[in-house]
């Protein structure tokens, strides 16, 4: 009988030695009795999500962990963001991440329109009435965020961002990165789209009301991160498994949805530092019987790495560890715990450092490692593996893997 599989992704968990932590990483410094117990009764290693020294994004990192080759299926973040907020995306379409922004006298004064929280549905409705001569859909997301999908024939995705990623300057007209008619067409369309959003949104009642109350108007939409919707075989075909995901951020939801996985929404799973880890663990336990495989992403480690806060990262690690006590009574399951990438507090961004990884389960060949951290993992039985290997290892242990050859 096949066992269940849990992949617990501690987003950005990996780190580098920190001087103020006596040369230890936050994970080495943290008190983690439950993680260490899983390590002691499991097999350990370190993992290059994509390849040694390659810096993964959260999107490409999760693609690799689901067994896909990011170099084959990844063209940009846009399609995964679109799928992550529940939009249906199809091969041949081009998608963009977007921000509502504020523009005054031709210059951007706020790339997030004061992190607008209300009225974006009405603004999106007005934008969707624009005539671009091509089928498209704009959808508002959380706060200032949104996605734009272009539909039709002859569209390219290799174009530069409209969003200049800074204020005090005008927006950047999109240009084709590859000089062909498909990418020229896409650049012309989103340039026209951006121009018309300024015309329509500047006089919108929502923005007039915001201005009268001293708030920055959301009077421009800034597309970026263009990507062609990829062809991706679902995990049910690719690996023969029924999968589900628990995540607080649309990007990870989108990657998993495009892999054919169900999305389990957990109240309190925010993707922020306030995320309810206990609720996530309970969600895993109450749903695991319905699936062969669950991937659960917990994001806070990445946020604190970006913010350069080692002590706060330690506290969040210890908060996670306390809640892992509730996973110990699961039976007939193989649990992998790792990160999708490292986010060192000294770098304040993603890095190509490998993440620690452990796999725990009844028939795992235990090694001599008794602590879950970056340096202890180098002594483990898994040695140094790639992200794309993880799911195959778990499928084999769970008696789901298929033999290659006679």
VENVEN-V327323 format. One record per pair of residues at least 24 apart in sequence whose C-alpha atoms are under 10 Angstrom apart, sorted by the first residue. I is the first residue (numbers start at 1). J is the second residue. If there is no record, write none. Layout:
i & j
I & J
I & J
This chain:
i & j
1 & 332
1 & 398
1 & 399
1 & 400
2 & 292
2 & 332
2 & 333
2 & 395
2 & 396
2 & 397
2 & 398
2 & 399
2 & 400
2 & 401
3 & 289
3 & 292
3 & 293
3 & 331
3 & 332
3 & 333
3 & 334
3 & 361
3 & 362
3 & 394
3 & 395
3 & 397
3 & 398
3 & 399
3 & 400
4 & 288
4 & 289
4 & 290
4 & 291
4 & 292
4 & 293
4 & 294
4 & 330
4 & 331
4 & 332
4 & 333
4 & 334
4 & 335
4 & 394
4 & 395
4 & 397
4 & 398
4 & 399
4 & 400
5 & 243
5 & 288
5 & 291
5 & 292
5 & 293
5 & 294
5 & 295
5 & 332
5 & 333
5 & 334
5 & 335
5 & 336
5 & 361
5 & 391
5 & 394
5 & 395
5 & 397
5 & 398
5 & 400
6 & 243
6 & 244
6 & 245
6 & 284
6 & 288
6 & 291
6 & 292
6 & 293
6 & 294
6 & 295
6 & 296
6 & 333
6 & 334
6 & 335
6 & 336
6 & 337
6 & 359
6 & 360
6 & 391
6 & 394
7 & 65
7 & 66
7 & 245
7 & 293
7 & 294
7 & 295
7 & 296
7 & 297
7 & 334
7 & 335
7 & 336
7 & 337
7 & 338
7 & 339
7 & 359
7 & 390
7 & 391
7 & 394
8 & 246
8 & 281
8 & 284
8 & 294
8 & 295
8 & 296
8 & 297
8 & 298
8 & 335
8 & 336
8 & 337
8 & 338
8 & 339
8 & 340
9 & 62
9 & 65
9 & 247
9 & 295
9 & 296
9 & 297
9 & 298
9 & 299
9 & 336
9 & 337
9 & 338
9 & 339
9 & 340
9 & 341
9 & 357
10 & 296
10 & 297
10 & 298
10 & 299
10 & 300
10 & 301
10 & 302
10 & 317
10 & 320
10 & 337
10 & 338
10 & 339
10 & 340
10 & 341
10 & 342
10 & 355
11 & 58
11 & 61
11 & 62
11 & 271
11 & 296
11 & 297
11 & 298
11 & 299
11 & 300
11 & 301
11 & 302
11 & 303
11 & 305
11 & 338
11 & 339
11 & 340
11 & 341
11 & 342
11 & 343
11 & 355
12 & 58
12 & 298
12 & 299
12 & 300
12 & 301
12 & 302
12 & 303
12 & 304
12 & 305
12 & 306
12 & 338
12 & 339
12 & 340
12 & 341
12 & 342
12 & 343
12 & 344
12 & 345
12 & 349
12 & 350
12 & 351
12 & 355
13 & 298
13 & 299
13 & 300
13 & 301
13 & 302
13 & 303
13 & 304
13 & 305
13 & 313
13 & 317
13 & 338
13 & 339
13 & 340
13 & 341
13 & 342
13 & 343
13 & 344
13 & 355
13 & 356
13 & 373
13 & 374
14 & 46
14 & 301
14 & 302
14 & 305
14 & 338
14 & 339
14 & 340
14 & 341
14 & 342
14 & 343
14 & 344
14 & 345
14 & 350
14 & 351
14 & 352
14 & 353
14 & 354
14 & 355
14 & 356
14 & 357
14 & 373
14 & 374
15 & 301
15 & 302
15 & 305
15 & 310
15 & 341
15 & 342
15 & 343
15 & 344
15 & 345
15 & 346
15 & 347
15 & 350
15 & 351
15 & 353
15 & 354
15 & 355
15 & 356
15 & 373
15 & 374
16 & 342
16 & 343
16 & 344
16 & 345
16 & 346
16 & 347
16 & 351
16 & 353
16 & 374
16 & 375
17 & 344
17 & 345
17 & 346
17 & 374
18 & 310
18 & 344
18 & 345
18 & 346
19 & 346
20 & 310
20 & 311
21 & 310
21 & 311
24 & 374
24 & 375
25 & 310
25 & 313
25 & 314
25 & 344
25 & 345
25 & 373
25 & 374
25 & 375
26 & 301
26 & 305
26 & 309
26 & 310
26 & 311
26 & 312
26 & 313
26 & 314
26 & 315
26 & 316
26 & 317
26 & 344
26 & 345
26 & 373
26 & 374
27 & 310
27 & 313
27 & 314
27 & 315
27 & 317
27 & 318
27 & 356
27 & 371
27 & 372
27 & 373
27 & 374
27 & 375
28 & 314
28 & 371
28 & 372
28 & 373
28 & 374
28 & 375
28 & 376
29 & 310
29 & 311
29 & 314
29 & 317
29 & 318
29 & 373
30 & 311
30 & 313
30 & 314
30 & 315
30 & 316
30 & 317
30 & 318
30 & 321
30 & 373
31 & 314
31 & 315
31 & 317
31 & 318
31 & 319
31 & 321
31 & 322
32 & 314
32 & 317
32 & 318
32 & 319
32 & 320
32 & 321
32 & 322
32 & 324
32 & 371
32 & 372
32 & 373
33 & 318
33 & 321
33 & 322
33 & 324
33 & 325
33 & 370
33 & 371
33 & 372
34 & 318
34 & 320
34 & 321
34 & 322
34 & 323
34 & 324
34 & 325
34 & 326
34 & 327
34 & 328
34 & 371
34 & 372
35 & 317
35 & 318
35 & 320
35 & 321
35 & 322
35 & 324
35 & 325
35 & 337
35 & 358
35 & 370
35 & 371
35 & 372
35 & 373
36 & 321
36 & 358
36 & 369
36 & 370
36 & 371
36 & 372
36 & 373
37 & 325
37 & 328
37 & 360
37 & 369
37 & 370
37 & 371
37 & 372
38 & 324
38 & 328
38 & 335
38 & 336
38 & 337
38 & 358
38 & 359
38 & 360
38 & 361
38 & 370
38 & 371
38 & 372
39 & 337
39 & 357
39 & 358
39 & 359
39 & 360
39 & 366
39 & 367
39 & 368
39 & 369
39 & 370
39 & 371
39 & 372
39 & 373
39 & 376
39 & 377
39 & 380
40 & 358
40 & 360
40 & 366
40 & 367
40 & 368
40 & 369
40 & 370
40 & 371
40 & 372
41 & 358
41 & 359
41 & 360
41 & 361
41 & 362
41 & 364
41 & 365
41 & 366
41 & 367
41 & 368
41 & 369
41 & 370
42 & 334
42 & 335
42 & 336
42 & 358
42 & 359
42 & 360
42 & 361
42 & 362
42 & 363
42 & 364
42 & 365
42 & 366
42 & 367
42 & 368
42 & 369
42 & 370
42 & 380
42 & 381
43 & 336
43 & 357
43 & 358
43 & 359
43 & 360
43 & 361
43 & 364
43 & 365
43 & 366
43 & 367
43 & 368
43 & 369
43 & 370
43 & 377
43 & 380
43 & 381
43 & 382
43 & 383
44 & 336
44 & 337
44 & 356
44 & 357
44 & 358
44 & 359
44 & 360
44 & 365
44 & 366
44 & 367
44 & 368
44 & 369
44 & 370
44 & 371
44 & 372
44 & 373
44 & 376
44 & 377
44 & 378
44 & 379
44 & 380
44 & 381
44 & 382
44 & 383
44 & 384
45 & 338
45 & 354
45 & 355
45 & 356
45 & 357
45 & 358
45 & 359
45 & 367
45 & 369
45 & 372
45 & 373
45 & 374
45 & 375
45 & 376
45 & 377
45 & 378
45 & 379
45 & 380
45 & 381
45 & 382
45 & 383
45 & 384
45 & 385
46 & 338
46 & 353
46 & 354
46 & 355
46 & 356
46 & 357
46 & 358
46 & 373
46 & 374
46 & 375
46 & 376
46 & 377
46 & 378
46 & 379
46 & 380
46 & 381
46 & 382
46 & 383
46 & 384
46 & 385
46 & 386
46 & 387
47 & 338
47 & 339
47 & 340
47 & 341
47 & 353
47 & 354
47 & 355
47 & 356
47 & 357
47 & 358
47 & 374
47 & 377
47 & 378
47 & 382
47 & 383
47 & 384
47 & 385
47 & 386
47 & 387
47 & 388
47 & 389
47 & 390
48 & 339
48 & 340
48 & 341
48 & 342
48 & 352
48 & 353
48 & 354
48 & 355
48 & 356
48 & 357
48 & 384
48 & 385
48 & 386
48 & 387
48 & 388
49 & 338
49 & 339
49 & 340
49 & 341
49 & 342
49 & 352
49 & 353
49 & 354
49 & 355
49 & 385
49 & 386
49 & 387
49 & 388
49 & 389
49 & 390
50 & 340
50 & 341
50 & 352
50 & 354
50 & 385
50 & 386
50 & 387
50 & 388
51 & 352
51 & 353
51 & 354
51 & 385
51 & 386
51 & 387
51 & 388
52 & 352
52 & 353
52 & 354
52 & 384
52 & 385
52 & 386
53 & 351
53 & 352
53 & 353
53 & 354
54 & 341
54 & 350
54 & 351
54 & 352
54 & 353
54 & 354
55 & 341
55 & 342
55 & 343
55 & 349
55 & 350
55 & 351
55 & 352
55 & 353
55 & 354
56 & 340
56 & 341
56 & 342
56 & 350
56 & 351
56 & 352
56 & 353
57 & 340
57 & 341
57 & 342
57 & 350
57 & 351
58 & 251
58 & 252
58 & 255
58 & 302
58 & 339
58 & 340
58 & 341
58 & 350
59 & 251
59 & 252
59 & 253
59 & 254
59 & 255
59 & 256
59 & 340
60 & 252
60 & 255
60 & 340
60 & 341
61 & 252
61 & 255
61 & 339
61 & 340
61 & 341
61 & 387
61 & 388
62 & 251
62 & 252
62 & 255
62 & 256
62 & 295
62 & 297
62 & 339
62 & 340
62 & 341
62 & 387
62 & 388
63 & 252
63 & 255
63 & 256
63 & 258
63 & 259
63 & 340
63 & 387
63 & 388
64 & 340
64 & 386
64 & 387
64 & 388
64 & 389
64 & 390
64 & 391
65 & 295
65 & 338
65 & 339
65 & 340
65 & 386
65 & 387
65 & 388
65 & 389
65 & 390
65 & 391
65 & 392
66 & 235
66 & 238
66 & 239
66 & 255
66 & 256
66 & 259
66 & 295
66 & 387
66 & 388
66 & 389
66 & 390
66 & 391
66 & 392
67 & 235
67 & 238
67 & 239
67 & 259
67 & 386
67 & 387
67 & 388
67 & 389
67 & 390
67 & 391
67 & 392
68 & 232
68 & 233
68 & 235
68 & 238
68 & 259
68 & 387
68 & 388
68 & 389
69 & 387
69 & 388
70 & 388
72 & 230
72 & 231
72 & 232
73 & 228
73 & 229
73 & 230
73 & 231
73 & 232
74 & 227
74 & 228
74 & 229
74 & 230
74 & 231
74 & 232
75 & 157
75 & 158
75 & 225
75 & 226
75 & 227
75 & 228
75 & 229
75 & 230
76 & 157
76 & 158
76 & 224
76 & 225
76 & 226
76 & 227
76 & 228
76 & 229
76 & 230
77 & 224
77 & 225
77 & 226
77 & 227
77 & 228
77 & 229
77 & 251
77 & 254
77 & 255
78 & 146
78 & 147
78 & 148
78 & 149
78 & 157
78 & 223
78 & 224
78 & 225
78 & 226
78 & 227
78 & 228
78 & 229
78 & 251
78 & 254
79 & 147
79 & 148
79 & 149
79 & 225
79 & 226
79 & 227
79 & 228
79 & 229
79 & 230
79 & 251
79 & 254
79 & 255
79 & 258
80 & 147
80 & 227
80 & 229
80 & 230
80 & 250
80 & 251
80 & 252
80 & 253
80 & 254
80 & 255
80 & 256
80 & 257
80 & 258
81 & 141
81 & 145
81 & 146
81 & 147
81 & 148
81 & 225
81 & 249
81 & 250
81 & 251
81 & 252
81 & 253
81 & 254
81 & 255
82 & 138
82 & 139
82 & 141
82 & 146
82 & 147
82 & 148
82 & 149
82 & 229
82 & 250
82 & 251
82 & 253
82 & 254
82 & 255
83 & 147
83 & 229
83 & 250
83 & 251
83 & 252
83 & 253
83 & 254
83 & 255
83 & 256
83 & 257
83 & 258
84 & 141
84 & 249
84 & 250
84 & 251
84 & 252
84 & 253
84 & 254
84 & 255
84 & 256
84 & 257
84 & 258
84 & 263
85 & 139
85 & 140
85 & 141
85 & 142
85 & 146
85 & 147
85 & 249
85 & 250
85 & 251
85 & 253
85 & 254
85 & 257
86 & 139
86 & 141
86 & 250
86 & 253
86 & 254
86 & 257
86 & 263
87 & 137
87 & 139
87 & 147
87 & 149
87 & 254
88 & 149
88 & 257
88 & 258
89 & 149
89 & 150
89 & 151
89 & 228
89 & 229
89 & 230
89 & 258
90 & 149
90 & 151
90 & 228
90 & 229
90 & 230
90 & 231
90 & 258
91 & 151
91 & 228
91 & 229
91 & 230
91 & 231
91 & 232
92 & 150
92 & 151
92 & 152
92 & 153
92 & 154
92 & 155
92 & 156
92 & 157
92 & 228
92 & 229
92 & 230
92 & 231
93 & 136
93 & 149
93 & 150
93 & 151
93 & 152
93 & 153
93 & 154
93 & 155
93 & 156
93 & 157
93 & 227
93 & 228
93 & 229
93 & 230
94 & 136
94 & 148
94 & 149
94 & 150
94 & 151
94 & 152
94 & 155
94 & 156
94 & 157
94 & 158
94 & 186
94 & 226
94 & 227
94 & 228
94 & 229
94 & 230
95 & 136
95 & 137
95 & 138
95 & 147
95 & 148
95 & 149
95 & 150
95 & 151
95 & 157
95 & 223
95 & 224
95 & 225
95 & 226
95 & 227
95 & 228
95 & 229
96 & 138
96 & 146
96 & 147
96 & 148
96 & 149
96 & 150
96 & 157
96 & 161
96 & 190
96 & 222
96 & 223
96 & 224
96 & 225
96 & 226
96 & 227
96 & 228
97 & 141
97 & 145
97 & 146
97 & 147
97 & 148
97 & 149
97 & 161
97 & 163
97 & 222
97 & 223
97 & 224
97 & 225
97 & 226
97 & 227
98 & 138
98 & 139
98 & 140
98 & 141
98 & 144
98 & 145
98 & 146
98 & 147
98 & 148
98 & 161
98 & 162
98 & 163
98 & 221
98 & 222
98 & 223
98 & 224
98 & 225
98 & 226
99 & 140
99 & 141
99 & 143
99 & 144
99 & 145
99 & 146
99 & 147
99 & 163
99 & 218
99 & 220
99 & 221
99 & 222
99 & 223
99 & 224
100 & 124
100 & 140
100 & 143
100 & 144
100 & 145
100 & 146
100 & 197
100 & 217
100 & 218
100 & 219
100 & 220
100 & 221
100 & 222
100 & 223
101 & 144
101 & 145
101 & 163
101 & 167
101 & 198
101 & 216
101 & 217
101 & 218
101 & 219
101 & 220
101 & 221
101 & 222
102 & 167
102 & 198
102 & 202
102 & 216
102 & 217
102 & 218
102 & 219
102 & 220
102 & 221
102 & 222
103 & 167
103 & 168
103 & 169
103 & 170
103 & 171
103 & 198
103 & 202
103 & 216
103 & 217
103 & 218
103 & 219
103 & 220
103 & 221
104 & 168
104 & 170
104 & 202
104 & 216
104 & 217
104 & 219
104 & 220
105 & 170
106 & 168
106 & 169
106 & 170
106 & 171
107 & 167
107 & 168
107 & 169
107 & 170
107 & 171
108 & 163
108 & 164
108 & 165
108 & 166
108 & 167
108 & 168
108 & 169
108 & 170
108 & 171
108 & 220
109 & 166
109 & 167
109 & 168
109 & 169
109 & 170
109 & 216
110 & 166
110 & 167
110 & 168
110 & 216
110 & 217
110 & 218
111 & 144
111 & 163
111 & 164
111 & 165
111 & 166
111 & 167
111 & 218
111 & 220
111 & 221
111 & 222
112 & 143
112 & 144
112 & 145
112 & 216
112 & 217
112 & 218
112 & 220
112 & 221
112 & 222
113 & 143
113 & 144
113 & 145
113 & 215
113 & 216
113 & 217
113 & 218
113 & 219
113 & 220
113 & 221
114 & 143
114 & 144
114 & 215
114 & 216
114 & 217
114 & 218
115 & 142
115 & 143
115 & 144
115 & 145
115 & 216
115 & 218
116 & 142
116 & 143
116 & 144
116 & 145
116 & 210
116 & 215
116 & 216
116 & 217
116 & 218
117 & 141
117 & 142
117 & 143
117 & 144
117 & 145
118 & 142
118 & 143
118 & 144
118 & 206
118 & 210
119 & 143
119 & 205
119 & 206
119 & 207
119 & 210
119 & 218
120 & 144
120 & 145
120 & 146
120 & 206
120 & 218
122 & 204
122 & 205
122 & 206
123 & 197
123 & 200
123 & 201
123 & 204
123 & 205
123 & 206
123 & 207
123 & 218
123 & 219
124 & 197
124 & 201
124 & 221
126 & 197
126 & 200
126 & 201
126 & 204
127 & 193
127 & 194
127 & 196
127 & 197
127 & 198
127 & 199
127 & 200
127 & 201
127 & 221
128 & 197
129 & 200
130 & 192
130 & 193
130 & 196
130 & 197
130 & 200
131 & 192
131 & 193
131 & 196
132 & 188
132 & 189
132 & 190
132 & 192
132 & 193
132 & 196
133 & 189
134 & 189
136 & 193
138 & 221
141 & 250
142 & 250
144 & 218
144 & 221
145 & 221
145 & 222
146 & 221
146 & 222
146 & 223
147 & 221
147 & 222
147 & 223
147 & 224
148 & 190
148 & 193
148 & 221
148 & 222
148 & 223
148 & 224
148 & 226
149 & 226
149 & 227
149 & 228
149 & 229
150 & 186
150 & 189
150 & 190
150 & 228
153 & 182
154 & 181
154 & 182
154 & 183
154 & 185
154 & 186
155 & 181
155 & 182
155 & 183
155 & 184
155 & 185
155 & 186
155 & 187
155 & 189
155 & 228
156 & 180
156 & 181
156 & 182
156 & 183
156 & 184
156 & 185
156 & 186
156 & 187
156 & 226
156 & 227
156 & 228
157 & 182
157 & 183
157 & 184
157 & 185
157 & 186
157 & 187
157 & 225
157 & 226
157 & 227
157 & 228
157 & 229
158 & 182
158 & 183
158 & 184
158 & 186
158 & 187
158 & 225
158 & 226
158 & 227
158 & 228
159 & 183
159 & 184
159 & 185
159 & 186
159 & 187
159 & 188
159 & 190
159 & 224
159 & 225
159 & 226
159 & 227
160 & 187
160 & 223
160 & 224
160 & 225
160 & 226
161 & 187
161 & 190
161 & 222
161 & 223
161 & 224
161 & 225
161 & 226
162 & 187
162 & 190
162 & 191
162 & 194
162 & 221
162 & 222
162 & 223
162 & 224
162 & 225
163 & 221
163 & 222
163 & 223
163 & 224
163 & 225
164 & 222
164 & 223
164 & 224
165 & 222
165 & 224
171 & 195
171 & 220
171 & 221
171 & 222
172 & 222
174 & 223
174 & 224
186 & 226
190 & 222
190 & 223
190 & 224
191 & 222
191 & 223
193 & 220
193 & 221
193 & 222
193 & 223
194 & 220
194 & 221
194 & 222
194 & 223
195 & 220
195 & 221
196 & 220
196 & 221
197 & 221
197 & 222
229 & 258
230 & 258
231 & 258
231 & 259
232 & 258
232 & 259
232 & 260
233 & 258
233 & 259
233 & 260
234 & 258
234 & 259
234 & 260
234 & 261
235 & 259
235 & 260
235 & 261
235 & 293
236 & 260
236 & 261
239 & 391
239 & 392
239 & 395
239 & 400
239 & 401
239 & 402
240 & 292
240 & 395
240 & 400
240 & 401
240 & 402
241 & 291
241 & 292
241 & 293
241 & 395
241 & 400
241 & 401
242 & 290
242 & 291
242 & 292
242 & 293
242 & 294
243 & 288
243 & 290
243 & 291
243 & 292
243 & 293
243 & 294
243 & 295
244 & 284
244 & 287
244 & 288
244 & 290
244 & 291
244 & 292
244 & 293
244 & 294
244 & 295
244 & 296
245 & 284
245 & 293
245 & 294
245 & 295
245 & 296
245 & 297
246 & 280
246 & 281
246 & 283
246 & 284
246 & 294
246 & 295
246 & 296
246 & 297
246 & 298
247 & 271
247 & 280
247 & 295
247 & 296
247 & 297
247 & 298
247 & 299
248 & 272
248 & 275
248 & 276
248 & 280
248 & 296
248 & 297
248 & 298
248 & 299
249 & 297
249 & 298
249 & 299
252 & 295
252 & 296
252 & 297
253 & 297
256 & 295
261 & 291
261 & 293
261 & 294
261 & 295
262 & 291
262 & 294
263 & 294
263 & 295
264 & 294
264 & 296
269 & 297
269 & 298
269 & 299
270 & 298
270 & 299
270 & 300
271 & 297
271 & 298
271 & 299
271 & 300
271 & 303
272 & 298
272 & 299
272 & 300
272 & 301
272 & 302
272 & 303
272 & 304
273 & 298
273 & 299
273 & 300
273 & 301
273 & 302
273 & 303
273 & 304
273 & 316
274 & 300
275 & 299
275 & 300
276 & 320
276 & 323
277 & 319
277 & 320
277 & 321
277 & 322
277 & 323
277 & 324
278 & 319
278 & 320
278 & 322
278 & 323
278 & 324
278 & 326
279 & 323
280 & 323
281 & 320
281 & 323
281 & 324
281 & 325
281 & 326
281 & 327
282 & 323
282 & 326
282 & 327
284 & 327
285 & 326
285 & 327
285 & 329
285 & 330
288 & 330
288 & 333
292 & 333
292 & 395
292 & 398
292 & 400
293 & 333
293 & 334
293 & 335
293 & 391
293 & 394
293 & 395
294 & 335
295 & 336
296 & 337
297 & 339
297 & 340
298 & 339
299 & 339
301 & 339
301 & 342
301 & 343
301 & 344
301 & 345
302 & 339
302 & 340
302 & 341
302 & 342
302 & 343
302 & 344
302 & 345
302 & 348
302 & 349
302 & 350
303 & 343
303 & 345
303 & 348
303 & 349
304 & 343
304 & 344
304 & 345
304 & 348
304 & 349
305 & 342
305 & 343
305 & 344
305 & 345
305 & 346
305 & 347
305 & 348
305 & 349
305 & 350
306 & 343
306 & 344
306 & 345
306 & 346
306 & 347
306 & 348
306 & 349
306 & 350
307 & 343
307 & 344
307 & 345
307 & 346
307 & 347
307 & 348
307 & 349
308 & 343
308 & 344
308 & 345
308 & 346
308 & 347
308 & 348
308 & 349
309 & 344
309 & 345
309 & 346
309 & 348
310 & 344
310 & 345
310 & 346
311 & 345
313 & 345
330 & 361
331 & 361
331 & 362
332 & 361
332 & 362
332 & 363
332 & 398
333 & 360
333 & 361
333 & 362
333 & 394
333 & 397
333 & 398
334 & 359
334 & 360
334 & 361
334 & 362
334 & 363
334 & 364
334 & 394
334 & 395
334 & 397
334 & 398
335 & 359
335 & 360
335 & 361
335 & 394
336 & 360
336 & 361
336 & 390
336 & 391
336 & 393
336 & 394
337 & 372
338 & 372
338 & 373
338 & 387
338 & 390
339 & 387
340 & 387
341 & 387
354 & 384
354 & 385
354 & 386
354 & 387
355 & 384
355 & 387
356 & 380
356 & 384
357 & 382
357 & 383
357 & 384
357 & 385
357 & 387
357 & 390
358 & 382
359 & 390
359 & 393
359 & 394
359 & 397
360 & 394
361 & 394
361 & 397
361 & 398
362 & 397
362 & 398
363 & 397
363 & 398
364 & 397
